[in-house]
Amino acid sequence: MSSLNQKTVLVTGGSSGIGRAAARRFASLGANVVITGRRAAALEASAAEHPGMIGLVADAADPEDAARAVDMAIERFGRLDVLVNNAGAGAILPLAEATAAQIERIFAVNVVGPSLLATAALPHLAAVRGTIVNISSTYGHRPAVGLAHYAASKAALEQLTRCWALELAPQGIRVNAVAPGPTESAALTGMMNLSAAQAETVREQERQRIPLGRRGEPDEVAAWVVQLANPAFDWVTGQVIAVDGGLGLA
């Protein structure tokens, strides 16, 4: 029997990409999974993939939605064992074009949102010696032209991971992060707001830079998210695991 059986998992940004793949994996191992996102139709479609998944329309940058998501998990399943801070925001944003609104949105989703969710989840995670898995990026520790504010927000999330790991260890709460490289999803046309042609150009450039010669698949990253959340790995905390085809080395 899986050590995640009947545990409760909250995954933000769970209607697509890595979040969706992770939610499916958790559910297949017997966990009860709450997925959040801003698009109701996409959430419904994702939740329908497995009876162990339910969706909640919520914005990871909204302070009220953070508490509401945690409350829903507790009301429906009576406990919260795993928080996966997967929802992300970003933009190709050269410094000369940066505006306060764009910078604030990136940090609201990538830094403030995970912090508020972790705060809301904290007493429930402490009650079960649970775990937090943050989703960073190769660019949280590798610079890139035009991605300064996105990269800085992910660097902040990686440092939050390490600091929380130390702070919460006395309560038995583990905190780790997965840092994916470029992964096949709708992020380039969605989150980064590129045209289809621009996105394909970026994909080809990334394939050429990645030592293993290809972009990742969401399920390859999701496997590590689930691994870090598994109670069988309860002596691992404060780590940022790069899953990027070697891009961080290039």
Residue pairs with C-beta under 8 A, 6 or more apart in sequence:
1 30
2 29
2 30
2 31
3 230
3 231
3 232
4 26
4 29
4 30
4 31
4 81
4 82
4 226
4 229
4 230
4 231
5 29
5 30
5 31
6 30
6 31
6 32
7 30
7 31
7 32
7 79
7 81
7 82
7 231
8 31
8 32
8 33
8 34
8 73
8 77
8 78
8 79
8 80
8 81
8 82
9 23
9 26
9 31
9 32
9 33
9 34
9 81
9 82
9 83
9 84
9 229
10 33
10 34
10 36
10 69
10 70
10 73
10 80
10 82
10 83
10 84
10 117
10 121
11 19
11 22
11 23
11 26
11 33
11 34
11 35
11 36
11 84
11 86
12 19
12 35
12 36
12 37
12 58
12 60
12 69
12 84
12 85
12 86
12 87
12 113
12 114
12 117
13 19
13 36
13 37
13 60
13 86
13 87
13 88
14 20
14 22
14 23
14 33
14 34
14 35
14 36
14 37
14 43
14 46
14 53
14 55
14 86
15 35
15 37
15 39
15 42
15 43
15 45
15 46
15 55
16 37
16 42
16 46
16 185
16 186
16 190
17 183
17 185
17 186
17 187
17 218
18 86
18 135
18 180
18 183
18 185
18 218
18 221
18 222
18 225
19 35
19 37
19 84
19 86
19 87
19 135
20 35
20 46
20 218
21 218
21 219
21 221
21 222
22 84
22 86
22 221
22 222
22 225
22 226
23 33
23 35
23 46
23 50
23 53
24 49
24 50
24 53
24 222
25 219
25 222
25 223
25 225
25 226
26 33
26 52
26 82
26 226
26 229
27 33
27 50
27 51
27 52
27 53
28 50
29 226
30 52
31 52
31 81
31 82
32 52
32 54
32 76
32 77
33 50
33 52
33 53
33 54
34 53
34 54
34 55
34 56
34 69
34 72
34 73
34 76
34 77
35 43
35 46
35 47
35 53
35 54
35 55
35 56
36 43
36 55
36 56
36 57
36 58
36 60
36 65
36 69
36 87
37 43
37 55
37 57
37 58
37 87
38 57
38 58
38 59
39 57
40 55
40 57
43 55
43 56
43 57
44 55
46 53
46 55
47 53
47 54
47 55
54 76
56 68
56 69
56 72
58 65
58 66
58 68
58 69
59 65
60 66
60 85
60 87
60 109
60 113
60 114
60 117
61 89
61 105
61 108
61 109
61 112
61 113
63 116
66 113
66 116
66 117
66 119
66 120
67 116
67 120
69 117
69 120
70 80
70 117
70 120
70 121
70 124
71 120
73 79
73 80
73 124
74 80
74 124
79 124
79 127
79 128
80 121
80 124
80 125
80 128
80 130
81 125
81 128
81 130
81 131
82 130
82 131
82 132
82 133
82 229
83 117
83 118
83 121
83 125
83 130
83 131
83 132
83 133
84 132
84 133
84 135
84 225
84 229
85 113
85 114
85 117
85 118
85 132
85 133
85 134
85 135
85 157
86 135
86 225
87 109
87 113
88 109
88 110
88 135
88 137
88 187
88 191
89 105
89 106
89 108
89 109
89 110
89 150
89 153
89 191
90 106
90 110
90 147
90 150
90 153
90 187
90 191
90 192
91 102
91 106
91 149
91 150
91 191
91 192
91 193
92 146
92 147
92 192
92 194
93 102
93 103
93 106
93 146
93 147
93 148
93 149
93 150
94 145
94 146
95 148
98 149
102 149
103 149
106 149
106 150
106 153
107 149
107 153
107 156
110 150
110 153
110 154
110 156
110 157
111 153
111 156
111 157
111 160
114 134
114 157
114 160
115 160
118 132
118 164
121 130
121 132
122 168
122 173
124 130
125 131
125 132
125 168
125 171
125 173
126 168
126 171
126 172
126 173
129 171
129 172
129 173
129 234
130 173
130 174
131 173
131 174
131 175
131 176
131 228
131 229
131 231
132 161
132 164
132 168
132 173
132 174
132 175
132 176
133 175
133 176
133 177
133 178
133 225
133 228
133 229
134 157
134 158
134 160
134 161
134 175
134 176
134 177
134 178
135 177
135 178
135 179
135 180
135 225
136 154
136 157
136 158
136 161
136 177
136 178
136 179
136 180
136 240
137 150
137 151
137 154
137 179
137 180
137 181
138 179
138 180
138 181
138 182
138 242
138 244
138 247
138 248
139 147
139 150
139 151
139 154
140 151
140 154
140 155
140 157
140 158
140 179
140 240
141 155
141 158
141 179
141 240
141 242
141 248
142 151
142 247
142 248
143 151
144 151
154 179
157 177
158 177
158 179
158 240
161 175
161 176
161 177
161 238
161 240
162 238
162 240
164 173
164 175
165 174
165 175
165 176
165 237
165 238
166 238
168 174
168 175
169 237
174 228
174 234
174 236
174 237
175 237
175 238
176 228
176 236
176 237
176 238
176 239
176 240
176 241
177 239
177 240
177 241
178 221
178 224
178 225
178 228
178 240
178 241
178 243
179 240
179 241
179 242
179 243
179 244
179 248
180 216
180 221
180 243
180 244
181 206
181 210
181 215
181 216
181 242
181 243
181 244
181 245
181 247
181 248
182 203
182 206
182 210
182 215
182 216
182 244
182 247
183 215
183 216
183 217
183 218
183 220
183 221
184 215
184 216
184 217
184 218
185 218
188 194
188 198
188 199
188 202
188 203
189 195
189 196
189 199
192 199
194 202
203 215
206 215
206 247
207 213
207 214
207 215
209 247
209 250
210 244
210 245
210 246
210 247
210 250
211 245
211 246
211 247
211 249
211 250
212 245
212 246
213 245
214 245
215 245
216 243
216 244
216 245
220 243
221 243
224 241
224 243
227 233
228 236
228 239
228 241
242 248
